[in-house]
Amino acid sequence: MTYGEKAVGLSFNPSGDDHVAQMKKLYAEIIDYCFNMRENPETSSEQKRLFSIAITEAQTAQMWAVKAITWRD
């Protein structure tokens, strides 16, 4: 699994909801992109910090998106 896939818990989808799987996959791609940029040797320390924040915020957004998908009135 990639860093992003682990970060969003891609394999955790007890309901087997395809929308949840797709949402997690999309956010995993965003997180992987940020992770790869953060690990680039040419990335400054401030950029690394900002990419770390972006990763955290993407994880948060993914969790809220999954909550929205699985919300039942």
PyMOL commands that place a pseudoatom at each C-alpha (Angstrom):
pseudoatom trace, name=CA, resn=MET, resi=1, chain=A, elem=C, hetatm=0, pos=[0.000, 0.000, 0.000]
pseudoatom trace, name=CA, resn=THR, resi=2, chain=A, elem=C, hetatm=0, pos=[1.131, 3.542, -0.656]
pseudoatom trace, name=CA, resn=TYR, resi=3, chain=A, elem=C, hetatm=0, pos=[1.516, 6.138, 2.089]
pseudoatom trace, name=CA, resn=GLY, resi=4, chain=A, elem=C, hetatm=0, pos=[-1.741, 7.784, 1.000]
pseudoatom trace, name=CA, resn=GLU, resi=5, chain=A, elem=C, hetatm=0, pos=[-3.643, 4.499, 0.948]
pseudoatom trace, name=CA, resn=LYS, resi=6, chain=A, elem=C, hetatm=0, pos=[-2.508, 3.799, 4.499]
pseudoatom trace, name=CA, resn=ALA, resi=7, chain=A, elem=C, hetatm=0, pos=[-3.262, 7.365, 5.576]
pseudoatom trace, name=CA, resn=VAL, resi=8, chain=A, elem=C, hetatm=0, pos=[-6.908, 7.141, 4.484]
pseudoatom trace, name=CA, resn=GLY, resi=9, chain=A, elem=C, hetatm=0, pos=[-7.400, 3.552, 5.589]
pseudoatom trace, name=CA, resn=LEU, resi=10, chain=A, elem=C, hetatm=0, pos=[-8.200, 2.430, 2.057]
pseudoatom trace, name=CA, resn=SER, resi=11, chain=A, elem=C, hetatm=0, pos=[-8.704, -1.194, 3.109]
pseudoatom trace, name=CA, resn=PHE, resi=12, chain=A, elem=C, hetatm=0, pos=[-11.204, -0.229, 5.851]
pseudoatom trace, name=CA, resn=ASN, resi=13, chain=A, elem=C, hetatm=0, pos=[-14.672, -0.110, 4.314]
pseudoatom trace, name=CA, resn=PRO, resi=14, chain=A, elem=C, hetatm=0, pos=[-16.888, -2.457, 6.349]
pseudoatom trace, name=CA, resn=SER, resi=15, chain=A, elem=C, hetatm=0, pos=[-20.024, -1.617, 4.357]
pseudoatom trace, name=CA, resn=GLY, resi=16, chain=A, elem=C, hetatm=0, pos=[-18.279, -2.215, 1.031]
pseudoatom trace, name=CA, resn=ASP, resi=17, chain=A, elem=C, hetatm=0, pos=[-19.678, 1.091, -0.232]
pseudoatom trace, name=CA, resn=ASP, resi=18, chain=A, elem=C, hetatm=0, pos=[-18.281, 1.910, -3.692]
pseudoatom trace, name=CA, resn=HIS, resi=19, chain=A, elem=C, hetatm=0, pos=[-18.622, 5.659, -3.069]
pseudoatom trace, name=CA, resn=VAL, resi=20, chain=A, elem=C, hetatm=0, pos=[-16.535, 5.377, 0.107]
pseudoatom trace, name=CA, resn=ALA, resi=21, chain=A, elem=C, hetatm=0, pos=[-13.898, 3.385, -1.776]
pseudoatom trace, name=CA, resn=GLN, resi=22, chain=A, elem=C, hetatm=0, pos=[-13.762, 5.962, -4.582]
pseudoatom trace, name=CA, resn=MET, resi=23, chain=A, elem=C, hetatm=0, pos=[-13.536, 8.899, -2.157]
pseudoatom trace, name=CA, resn=LYS, resi=24, chain=A, elem=C, hetatm=0, pos=[-10.716, 7.248, -0.222]
pseudoatom trace, name=CA, resn=LYS, resi=25, chain=A, elem=C, hetatm=0, pos=[-8.893, 6.433, -3.464]
pseudoatom trace, name=CA, resn=LEU, resi=26, chain=A, elem=C, hetatm=0, pos=[-9.067, 10.058, -4.635]
pseudoatom trace, name=CA, resn=TYR, resi=27, chain=A, elem=C, hetatm=0, pos=[-7.799, 11.422, -1.319]
pseudoatom trace, name=CA, resn=ALA, resi=28, chain=A, elem=C, hetatm=0, pos=[-5.048, 8.774, -1.241]
pseudoatom trace, name=CA, resn=GLU, resi=29, chain=A, elem=C, hetatm=0, pos=[-3.820, 10.130, -4.587]
pseudoatom trace, name=CA, resn=ILE, resi=30, chain=A, elem=C, hetatm=0, pos=[-3.759, 13.699, -3.223]
pseudoatom trace, name=CA, resn=ILE, resi=31, chain=A, elem=C, hetatm=0, pos=[-1.910, 12.587, -0.100]
pseudoatom trace, name=CA, resn=ASP, resi=32, chain=A, elem=C, hetatm=0, pos=[0.590, 10.560, -2.148]
pseudoatom trace, name=CA, resn=TYR, resi=33, chain=A, elem=C, hetatm=0, pos=[1.283, 13.598, -4.326]
pseudoatom trace, name=CA, resn=CYS, resi=34, chain=A, elem=C, hetatm=0, pos=[1.896, 15.783, -1.256]
pseudoatom trace, name=CA, resn=PHE, resi=35, chain=A, elem=C, hetatm=0, pos=[4.012, 13.062, 0.354]
pseudoatom trace, name=CA, resn=ASN, resi=36, chain=A, elem=C, hetatm=0, pos=[6.189, 12.712, -2.747]
pseudoatom trace, name=CA, resn=MET, resi=37, chain=A, elem=C, hetatm=0, pos=[6.627, 16.481, -2.972]
pseudoatom trace, name=CA, resn=ARG, resi=38, chain=A, elem=C, hetatm=0, pos=[7.530, 16.606, 0.735]
pseudoatom trace, name=CA, resn=GLU, resi=39, chain=A, elem=C, hetatm=0, pos=[10.157, 13.872, 0.276]
pseudoatom trace, name=CA, resn=ASN, resi=40, chain=A, elem=C, hetatm=0, pos=[11.770, 15.578, -2.718]
pseudoatom trace, name=CA, resn=PRO, resi=41, chain=A, elem=C, hetatm=0, pos=[15.354, 16.622, -1.816]
pseudoatom trace, name=CA, resn=GLU, resi=42, chain=A, elem=C, hetatm=0, pos=[14.783, 20.004, -3.478]
pseudoatom trace, name=CA, resn=THR, resi=43, chain=A, elem=C, hetatm=0, pos=[11.834, 20.796, -1.201]
pseudoatom trace, name=CA, resn=SER, resi=44, chain=A, elem=C, hetatm=0, pos=[12.635, 23.444, 1.402]
pseudoatom trace, name=CA, resn=SER, resi=45, chain=A, elem=C, hetatm=0, pos=[11.950, 22.917, 5.101]
pseudoatom trace, name=CA, resn=GLU, resi=46, chain=A, elem=C, hetatm=0, pos=[9.017, 25.347, 4.967]
pseudoatom trace, name=CA, resn=GLN, resi=47, chain=A, elem=C, hetatm=0, pos=[7.561, 23.546, 1.975]
pseudoatom trace, name=CA, resn=LYS, resi=48, chain=A, elem=C, hetatm=0, pos=[7.925, 20.242, 3.844]
pseudoatom trace, name=CA, resn=ARG, resi=49, chain=A, elem=C, hetatm=0, pos=[5.993, 21.723, 6.767]
pseudoatom trace, name=CA, resn=LEU, resi=50, chain=A, elem=C, hetatm=0, pos=[3.266, 22.998, 4.453]
pseudoatom trace, name=CA, resn=PHE, resi=51, chain=A, elem=C, hetatm=0, pos=[2.963, 19.635, 2.683]
pseudoatom trace, name=CA, resn=SER, resi=52, chain=A, elem=C, hetatm=0, pos=[2.659, 17.958, 6.087]
pseudoatom trace, name=CA, resn=ILE, resi=53, chain=A, elem=C, hetatm=0, pos=[-0.206, 20.288, 6.956]
pseudoatom trace, name=CA, resn=ALA, resi=54, chain=A, elem=C, hetatm=0, pos=[-1.828, 19.595, 3.581]
pseudoatom trace, name=CA, resn=ILE, resi=55, chain=A, elem=C, hetatm=0, pos=[-1.618, 15.851, 4.247]
pseudoatom trace, name=CA, resn=THR, resi=56, chain=A, elem=C, hetatm=0, pos=[-3.265, 16.254, 7.648]
pseudoatom trace, name=CA, resn=GLU, resi=57, chain=A, elem=C, hetatm=0, pos=[-6.013, 18.469, 6.237]
pseudoatom trace, name=CA, resn=ALA, resi=58, chain=A, elem=C, hetatm=0, pos=[-6.622, 16.030, 3.355]
pseudoatom trace, name=CA, resn=GLN, resi=59, chain=A, elem=C, hetatm=0, pos=[-7.030, 13.209, 5.877]
pseudoatom trace, name=CA, resn=THR, resi=60, chain=A, elem=C, hetatm=0, pos=[-9.541, 15.331, 7.773]
pseudoatom trace, name=CA, resn=ALA, resi=61, chain=A, elem=C, hetatm=0, pos=[-11.451, 16.228, 4.612]
pseudoatom trace, name=CA, resn=GLN, resi=62, chain=A, elem=C, hetatm=0, pos=[-11.545, 12.581, 3.565]
pseudoatom trace, name=CA, resn=MET, resi=63, chain=A, elem=C, hetatm=0, pos=[-13.045, 11.563, 6.901]
pseudoatom trace, name=CA, resn=TRP, resi=64, chain=A, elem=C, hetatm=0, pos=[-15.757, 14.232, 6.624]
pseudoatom trace, name=CA, resn=ALA, resi=65, chain=A, elem=C, hetatm=0, pos=[-16.490, 13.199, 3.042]
pseudoatom trace, name=CA, resn=VAL, resi=66, chain=A, elem=C, hetatm=0, pos=[-16.899, 9.561, 4.085]
pseudoatom trace, name=CA, resn=LYS, resi=67, chain=A, elem=C, hetatm=0, pos=[-19.168, 10.698, 6.923]
pseudoatom trace, name=CA, resn=ALA, resi=68, chain=A, elem=C, hetatm=0, pos=[-21.283, 12.587, 4.381]
pseudoatom trace, name=CA, resn=ILE, resi=69, chain=A, elem=C, hetatm=0, pos=[-21.484, 9.541, 2.100]
pseudoatom trace, name=CA, resn=THR, resi=70, chain=A, elem=C, hetatm=0, pos=[-22.526, 7.223, 4.925]
pseudoatom trace, name=CA, resn=TRP, resi=71, chain=A, elem=C, hetatm=0, pos=[-24.898, 9.683, 6.660]
pseudoatom trace, name=CA, resn=ARG, resi=72, chain=A, elem=C, hetatm=0, pos=[-28.397, 8.309, 7.137]
pseudoatom trace, name=CA, resn=ASP, resi=73, chain=A, elem=C, hetatm=0, pos=[-31.281, 10.613, 8.118]
for i in range(1, 73): cmd.bond("trace and resi %d" % i, "trace and resi %d" % (i + 1))
show_as sticks, trace
zoom trace
